[in-house]
Amino acid sequence: YLEDTCSDFSFWTNVKAINHNVDVMVSPDSTYNVQDIIKNNDLQSKIIIPNVQKLIDNILDGLIITDLKKLVMTISSAVVTYILNQLLTNTDPKVRQVAESHDWYIFPVINPDGFVYTHTTDRAWRKTRVSHGDTCVGADPNRNWGYHYNEGGANNDPCSNNYCGPEAFSEPSMKSLSEFISTIGESLEGYISFHSYSQIFTFVIWYTVGLKAIDALAQRYGTEYRIDIASGGSPDWIKGSFGTRITYTYELRDTGENGFLLPAEQILPTTEETFDSFITIFQEWSVV
């Protein structure tokens, strides 16, 4: 109810079922209102990040390199960039076999306007920057795909972080990506998407390969992921449209302690362990 009706709360994780935990960011002006809701409904709560702005400021201070254009990189784009570099430069025979056995199409950022906006204006921004004539701007890229569009978890409120847009592929970046994928869809072997956060590995089918992938991910640093089933996003559209065999989504570190604001010291470990898992997926698929 709050997710649909109150703009003072930003739900960092989705409400999936009764008695499931959710992470919610609350504006300072709404603190007492939230405390009343928790008390009146006898809800359990815990403050994970006391001051989100302070954490953002600390991250920005730690990641400024040489100029104001290089502020902060979200963990998903960092992982994709690391994978790209490893596919090009890693000399391990296992990596070379995977890298040289496929044609790769790699997109480190698929919501460029939103990505820039997180650097310049709002670090917690999660939507596109398209105006549809409403008070609020943008739609959720993950819910704008034309497969089971506007079902389960989507929202028709333009001010919600889960707003699916006025129609499927209303967002130019999603439409452009889908049109490009359509040109290679019939020969597409795999599609892997990276998001944050939750440490979840989601799939459409092929549970066994998923188990091996999260086992490989845990080997380096002991990071534990759980398996979940995905629905309604880009992997489902690709699976439903082209029957693509390999369709997985990573929800990267962490489980909520820092949420979307992953500390700089966790970036490299996250990229390394994810790459271990990534290579395992394609090794396993080569024998399926």
Summary of the structure (lengths in Angstrom):
residues: 288
radius of gyration: 19.3
end to end distance: 44.3
largest distance: 60.1
contacts: 819
relative contact order: 0.14
helix: 44%
strand: 10%
